[in-house]
Amino acid sequence: MPPTNLSLLTMSITHKITLVQPYLFFEGRCDEALQFYRQTLGAEILFLMRYQESPAPPEPGPCAPPDGEKVMHASLRIGEAVLMASDGRCGGATCFKGFSLSLSITDEAEARRIFAALTDGGHVIMPLTKTFFSPLFGMVTDRFGVTWMIILPSATA
C-alpha cells in the first residue's frame, strides 16, 4: 500500500526535528532557581547570558528587556537532560501548568533526599510511596512552581 499524504508529512517532519527541550521562564527569579537546582539536583550551568550582554540592541515598547542583570538565557544539565531557562519578562508570577519534569533516580536514599529538598518552600502533591509501577514514586511542586515527579525505576521496567 503506498504511503498517504499524512504519513509522508509525518515522516518529513519527524526527520527534521532533532530535540525537544523544556524552557522555563522564572519571571525574575532565574538566578535563584539556577542556584537552587545546582544545590538540590547537582545541576551544571552550561551557559548563562544576561540581558546586558546581548549583542542586539534592546527592543522598544512592551517587549523592552528587564533589568540588565536578569537572565536572558541559560541552559543547565540535570543528569542527562538539558533544560533552558530565563527570567522572561520579570512579571513576578510564574505559571508552570500542564506539565511535570520527571526525575528517574536509581538510589532510594538519593531519591528521598532530592524529594525532601524540592519540598523546601514548595508543597507535596503525592508523598513518596510504593506504587504498582515503581518501588518509590512521588510528586512535588517546588518553591518556583515547577512540578517534579520523582521515580525510582522498577527493576523490571
Residue frames relative to the residue before (quaternion, step in Angstrom):
aa qw qx qy qz dx dy dz
M 1.0000 0.0000 0.0000 0.0000 0.00 0.00 0.00
P 0.4218 -0.7151 0.4908 0.2644 3.65 -0.77 0.95
P 0.5762 -0.5964 0.4202 0.3684 3.60 -1.13 0.58
T 0.4352 -0.6762 0.5284 0.2723 3.55 -1.15 0.65
N 0.6798 -0.4651 0.3602 0.4380 3.56 -1.29 0.21
L 0.6461 0.5234 -0.3194 0.4546 3.59 0.99 -0.83
S 0.6778 0.4757 -0.3128 0.4652 3.61 0.87 -0.82
L 0.6236 0.5191 -0.3433 0.4731 3.61 1.07 -0.64
L 0.6445 0.5102 -0.3156 0.4739 3.57 0.99 -0.84
T 0.6561 0.5114 -0.3088 0.4612 3.59 0.91 -0.89
M 0.6508 0.5013 -0.3213 0.4710 3.59 0.92 -0.85
S 0.6516 0.5262 -0.3114 0.4490 3.59 0.96 -0.86
I 0.6835 0.4724 -0.2846 0.4781 3.59 0.86 -0.95
T 0.6539 0.5432 -0.3186 0.4193 3.59 0.83 -0.97
H 0.6974 0.4773 -0.2801 0.4553 3.58 0.94 -0.80
K 0.6744 0.4878 -0.2973 0.4679 3.61 1.20 -0.33
I 0.6393 0.4989 -0.3311 0.4825 3.60 1.13 -0.50
T 0.1711 -0.8239 0.5352 0.0737 3.56 -0.70 1.07
L 0.8227 -0.0206 0.0777 0.5628 3.61 1.04 -0.64
V 0.1371 -0.7316 0.6583 0.1124 3.56 -1.18 0.64
Q 0.0051 0.8111 -0.5834 0.0424 3.58 -0.76 1.06
P 0.4688 -0.6494 0.5097 0.3142 3.59 -1.00 0.72
Y 0.0968 -0.7577 0.6434 0.0498 3.57 -1.09 0.81
L 0.1277 -0.8306 0.5419 0.0105 3.56 -0.42 1.27
F 0.1799 -0.7721 0.6037 0.0831 3.57 -0.89 1.01
F 0.1943 -0.8372 0.5081 0.0571 3.56 -0.44 1.28
E 0.3707 -0.7973 0.4328 0.1990 3.58 1.29 0.32
G 0.8179 -0.2409 0.0845 0.5156 3.55 0.83 1.05
R 0.7171 0.4289 -0.2459 0.4912 3.62 1.25 -0.17
C 0.2799 0.8095 -0.4864 0.1726 3.59 1.21 0.38
D 0.6321 0.5252 -0.3483 0.4509 3.63 0.89 -0.83
E 0.6579 0.5116 -0.2961 0.4666 3.56 0.94 -0.94
A 0.6617 0.5039 -0.3042 0.4645 3.60 0.95 -0.89
L 0.6499 0.5185 -0.3250 0.4507 3.60 0.90 -0.88
Q 0.6596 0.4988 -0.3066 0.4714 3.58 0.93 -0.86
F 0.6392 0.5313 -0.3156 0.4578 3.58 0.99 -0.88
Y 0.6997 0.4572 -0.2738 0.4759 3.60 0.88 -0.90
R 0.5767 0.5486 -0.3822 0.4695 3.60 1.14 -0.48
Q 0.7151 0.4516 -0.2517 0.4706 3.58 0.85 -0.99
T 0.7389 0.4523 -0.2254 0.4457 3.57 0.86 -0.98
L 0.8243 0.2382 -0.0706 0.5087 3.55 0.85 -1.06
G 0.4613 -0.6797 0.4489 0.3516 3.58 1.26 -0.11
A 0.2311 0.8002 -0.5212 0.1860 3.59 1.17 0.55
E 0.2462 -0.7381 0.6141 0.1324 3.52 -1.16 0.78
I 0.3250 -0.7310 0.5660 0.1988 3.59 -0.76 1.05
L 0.2228 -0.8045 0.5425 0.0942 3.55 -0.57 1.20
F 0.7912 -0.0275 0.0722 0.6066 3.57 1.06 -0.77
L 0.0627 0.7765 -0.6260 0.0350 3.56 -1.12 0.72
M 0.0258 0.7758 -0.6292 0.0384 3.57 -0.85 1.03
R 0.2820 -0.7483 0.5799 0.1556 3.53 -0.91 0.96
Y 0.6658 -0.5139 0.3512 0.4114 3.58 -1.19 0.51
Q 0.6634 0.5214 -0.3115 0.4371 3.59 0.98 -0.79
E 0.6657 0.5014 -0.2977 0.4657 3.60 1.23 -0.34
S 0.4463 0.7092 -0.4482 0.3113 3.58 1.27 -0.08
P 0.4093 -0.7141 0.5079 0.2541 3.60 -0.91 0.86
A 0.6327 0.5166 -0.3328 0.4712 3.62 1.22 -0.33
P 0.5156 -0.6229 0.4695 0.3546 3.61 -1.05 0.62
P 0.6072 -0.5737 0.3962 0.3810 3.61 -1.12 0.60
E 0.4637 -0.6582 0.5229 0.2798 3.53 -1.15 0.74
P 0.3875 -0.7144 0.5212 0.2604 3.63 -0.93 0.77
G 0.7440 0.4544 -0.2878 0.3964 3.55 -1.33 0.07
P 0.8254 -0.2685 0.1713 0.4662 3.55 -1.25 -0.48
C 0.6774 0.4618 -0.3010 0.4871 3.61 1.22 -0.25
A 0.2970 0.7609 -0.5235 0.2424 3.59 1.21 0.36
P 0.5123 -0.6660 0.4364 0.3218 3.59 -0.95 0.81
P 0.5291 -0.6061 0.4837 0.3446 3.56 -1.21 0.48
D 0.8070 -0.2002 0.2137 0.5129 3.55 -1.32 -0.32
G 0.5478 -0.6704 0.4085 0.2891 3.58 -0.85 1.01
E 0.6317 0.5419 -0.3333 0.4429 3.60 1.15 -0.50
K 0.5546 0.6235 -0.3952 0.3840 3.60 1.19 -0.37
V 0.5558 -0.6362 0.4399 0.3046 3.55 -1.23 0.62
M 0.2910 -0.7520 0.5735 0.1445 3.53 -0.73 1.16
H 0.7844 -0.1263 0.1209 0.5951 3.57 0.95 -0.92
A 0.0532 0.7650 -0.6408 0.0372 3.53 -1.09 0.81
S 0.1064 -0.7457 0.6473 0.1164 3.52 -1.27 0.41
L 0.0405 -0.8015 0.5964 -0.0153 3.53 -1.02 0.83
R 0.3159 -0.7338 0.5765 0.1716 3.51 -1.14 0.76
I 0.0167 -0.7420 0.6701 -0.0107 3.52 -1.00 0.99
G 0.7909 -0.0438 -0.0222 0.6100 3.56 -0.32 1.23
E 0.7781 -0.2797 0.2328 0.5120 3.57 -0.73 -1.07
A 0.6160 0.5655 -0.3367 0.4329 3.60 1.27 -0.14
V 0.2102 -0.7394 0.6238 0.1411 3.53 -1.23 0.57
L 0.1341 -0.7654 0.6279 0.0432 3.54 -0.88 1.09
M 0.2438 -0.7315 0.6090 0.1858 3.55 -1.22 0.44
A 0.0558 -0.8116 0.5814 -0.0152 3.56 -1.13 0.66
S 0.0218 -0.7765 0.6297 -0.0077 3.52 -1.32 0.47
D 0.5178 -0.5817 0.5086 0.3672 3.52 -1.34 0.16
G 0.3509 -0.7480 0.4959 0.2674 3.59 1.24 -0.26
R 0.7655 -0.3179 0.2685 0.4907 3.57 -1.00 -0.87
C 0.4203 -0.7248 0.4492 0.3103 3.61 1.30 0.09
G 0.2096 0.8236 -0.4959 0.1786 3.54 0.99 0.89
G 0.5822 -0.6375 0.3471 0.3664 3.59 1.25 -0.10
A 0.8059 0.1936 -0.0991 0.5507 3.61 0.89 -0.82
T 0.2934 -0.7432 0.5737 0.1801 3.55 -0.77 1.04
C 0.1133 -0.7791 0.6137 0.0592 3.54 -1.22 0.49
F 0.0862 0.7916 -0.5919 0.1250 3.56 0.16 1.33
K 0.2072 0.7855 -0.5518 0.1885 3.58 -0.12 1.25
G 0.7871 0.3707 -0.2524 0.4236 3.53 -1.19 0.56
F 0.7738 0.1969 -0.1642 0.5792 3.59 1.23 0.22
S 0.1496 -0.7390 0.6450 0.1245 3.53 -1.37 0.27
L 0.3393 -0.6806 0.5974 0.2543 3.53 -1.25 0.41
S 0.2255 -0.8001 0.5488 0.0883 3.55 -0.80 1.06
L 0.1404 -0.7823 0.6047 0.0516 3.56 -0.84 1.05
S 0.1655 -0.7543 0.6292 0.0879 3.57 -0.72 1.09
I 0.0120 -0.8059 0.5884 -0.0654 3.54 -0.60 1.20
T 0.3303 -0.8059 0.4653 0.1581 3.57 -0.59 1.13
D 0.7017 0.4108 -0.2560 0.5227 3.61 1.25 -0.20
E 0.4626 -0.7168 0.4460 0.2705 3.60 -0.63 1.11
A 0.6537 0.5101 -0.3253 0.4546 3.61 0.88 -0.86
E 0.6629 0.4926 -0.3022 0.4760 3.59 0.99 -0.82
A 0.6145 0.5350 -0.3447 0.4663 3.60 1.03 -0.72
R 0.6699 0.4909 -0.2956 0.4720 3.59 0.95 -0.86
R 0.6361 0.5268 -0.3260 0.4600 3.61 1.01 -0.81
I 0.6851 0.4825 -0.2855 0.4651 3.58 0.85 -0.99
F 0.6287 0.5319 -0.3366 0.4567 3.59 0.95 -0.84
A 0.6707 0.4954 -0.2962 0.4659 3.58 0.88 -0.94
A 0.6563 0.5116 -0.3134 0.4574 3.59 0.95 -0.85
L 0.6711 0.4967 -0.3034 0.4593 3.60 0.96 -0.81
T 0.6398 0.5249 -0.3337 0.4514 3.61 1.14 -0.52
D 0.5185 0.6375 -0.4204 0.3847 3.62 1.21 -0.35
G 0.8204 0.0757 -0.1096 0.5560 3.57 -0.34 1.27
G 0.6740 0.4355 -0.2887 0.5222 3.58 1.30 -0.02
H 0.3618 -0.7204 0.5200 0.2821 3.56 -1.08 -0.62
V 0.4944 -0.6627 0.4965 0.2644 3.51 -1.18 0.78
I 0.2538 -0.7396 0.6069 0.1423 3.54 -0.96 0.96
M 0.7691 -0.0401 0.0593 0.6351 3.56 1.01 -0.95
P 0.4103 -0.7191 0.4946 0.2645 3.61 -0.61 1.04
L 0.6002 -0.5342 0.4394 0.4017 3.56 -1.23 0.42
T 0.1854 0.7808 -0.5709 0.1732 3.54 -0.75 1.05
K 0.5601 -0.5574 0.4804 0.3805 3.54 -1.31 0.27
T 0.0663 -0.7822 0.6191 0.0232 3.56 -1.01 0.85
F 0.6736 -0.4756 0.3566 0.4391 3.58 -1.27 0.04
F 0.7491 0.3913 -0.2139 0.4899 3.62 1.17 -0.49
S 0.8026 0.1499 -0.0751 0.5725 3.59 1.24 -0.18
P 0.4923 -0.6439 0.4862 0.3265 3.58 -1.08 0.62
L 0.7953 0.0372 -0.0181 0.6048 3.61 1.25 -0.37
F 0.1627 0.7746 -0.5885 0.1651 3.56 -0.65 1.17
G 0.1493 0.7781 -0.6026 0.0953 3.56 -1.08 0.76
M 0.2493 -0.7574 0.5867 0.1417 3.53 -1.32 0.37
V 0.0128 0.7917 -0.6080 0.0585 3.55 -1.02 0.91
T 0.2483 -0.7067 0.6356 0.1866 3.53 -1.20 0.62
D 0.3434 -0.7740 0.4967 0.1907 3.58 -0.65 1.11
R 0.7560 -0.4200 0.2769 0.4189 3.58 -1.32 0.09
F 0.6803 0.4722 -0.2809 0.4851 3.59 1.25 -0.33
G 0.5780 -0.6061 0.3631 0.4082 3.56 1.30 -0.13
V 0.5058 0.6255 -0.4326 0.4071 3.60 1.28 0.13
T 0.2747 -0.7602 0.5676 0.1563 3.58 -0.87 0.97
W 0.1281 -0.7857 0.6049 0.0175 3.54 -0.92 1.07
M 0.1754 -0.7228 0.6567 0.1245 3.53 -1.17 0.71
I 0.1593 -0.7777 0.6049 0.0631 3.57 -0.71 1.11
I 0.0465 0.8138 -0.5747 0.0725 3.57 -0.71 1.06
L 0.2389 -0.6966 0.6607 0.1456 3.47 -1.12 0.88
P 0.3833 -0.7593 0.4656 0.2446 3.59 -0.32 1.20
S 0.5058 -0.6351 0.4986 0.3036 3.54 -1.11 0.77
A 0.5652 -0.6058 0.4396 0.3469 3.57 -1.09 0.67
T 0.7085 0.4386 -0.2595 0.4882 3.59 1.16 -0.53
A 0.5362 0.6491 -0.4032 0.3586 3.61 1.23 -0.20
